[in-house]
Amino acid sequence: ATPTKPHLIQETLYFGRNIGTTGQVTADQFRQFLNEEITPRFPHGLTVYRANGQFLDRSNRLIREASNVVSLVFPDTVENEASIDQIIRAYKQKFQQESVLEVVDKDVRISFDQSEDLTKNDLIPERIQVDLFLGRNIGADGQVTETQFQDFLQRVVTPRLPVHYMVYDAKGQFLDRDNRLIRELSKVISIAMLDTPENEQTVLEIIAQYKERFHQEAVLTVVDEDVKIRMMR
């Protein structure tokens, strides 16, 4: 029998940057950790966000701190699970951390090829979340500017999705077709929408427009159909 190919999952790691009560993991230190501990284990791609977090420590004190968030997509294997554990242990040891928050989502649909069917299109539409990871490199030396991206949002995205989407700044890295490690600034559009064929087509149109306008090879798309979304008014 042909072995079953492990399906792709999404894992998000939240790395606090406080060291004790007075120190902090610098941008250079985190970049070095990324290069030495995360990229060798997951060379095919990841996205990094800057964030601000807060939590209760062991003494029940409210702690606020700058954080780095790393989003990974990879096959659900024992080896990759062990790699995640190694990364977490290394960060805790190197920067004296109490813990690293780990969020695993095994119920997502992940696509780099927009010819694939993105959503299930249930008979009774439900709200789902669709995240589009949009790289900003254009060829070897160009880049989508902030002005160009805002124009894309205004002309392409908003007319098709007038409500219920958010945009994040991020940094991504991936292996290109020549197996070279590419690092680039990125934008993430997170969309809350009903699971209908019409909305799926809308997302595909946005992706196609971005690829054509900015000469992109692919757009990573992550669809979560198990998320619970409520609009509180």
Disulfide bonds with the S-S distance in Angstrom:
none
